[in-house]
């Protein structure tokens, strides 16, 4: 389920900034190369960065669920306290046989389809029992700039609750999503390009800031023209788009 940029569609995903990794590596190098007498001032920035990652993951991870269908699995983000979950349309497919596995549970919960909006590859589903689900905090994707650190949180390759890191590589991208597995595909506007690793199973998950706010829904990973993955190039639907469409789908469902 990968696209070509040629871009490749992927169900859910996470990522972290290359710049952040380089920074952390540089700071660590300074601390280690100074021998046993390394200055605490050289260590503190690394510890502070690590604490920010840990804090953000603790905030967002409980709001990211695994979505299971008869044809595969993907990810979703808890949208509200009623049990509504936003994800990609290509993750839910026809909407039959839906199950949700919360981050804090070992037992899946039955879910029903609330609505699909194919032009932006978005869908909302609802679980029968919302107890234990934590709604995510959605941030303003319009505030993002290239270089912002982001985390991709989802269930790549069925590995529940996986996190990858990266940066925002660009904003306002327009990308084509080829159809597959019954999905007609779409032209996605105002997407976020990220260096965060996005793999099959990540689609519908969360792209989050270090403040613990969801600013996008990972949807596509790029493929090289000659075939094979193009590392470090993924795309997420902006939270501004996600929130607007999710609200309309929920309102229209009664």
Secondary structure as UniProt FT lines:
FT   STRAND          6..9
FT   HELIX           18..33
FT   TURN            36..37
FT   HELIX           40..61
FT   TURN            62..63
FT   STRAND          64..69
FT   TURN            70..71
FT   STRAND          72..78
FT   TURN            81..82
FT   STRAND          84..88
FT   HELIX           89..92
FT   TURN            93..94
FT   STRAND          99..101
FT   TURN            103..104
FT   STRAND          109..117
FT   HELIX           118..120
FT   STRAND          122..127
FT   TURN            131..132
FT   HELIX           141..143
FT   TURN            146..147
FT   STRAND          149..154
FT   HELIX           156..158
FT   TURN            160..161
FT   STRAND          162..177
FT   TURN            181..182
FT   STRAND          186..194
FT   TURN            200..201
FT   TURN            203..204
FT   STRAND          206..209
FT   TURN            210..211
FT   STRAND          214..223
FT   TURN            225..226
FT   STRAND          229..238
FT   HELIX           239..252
//
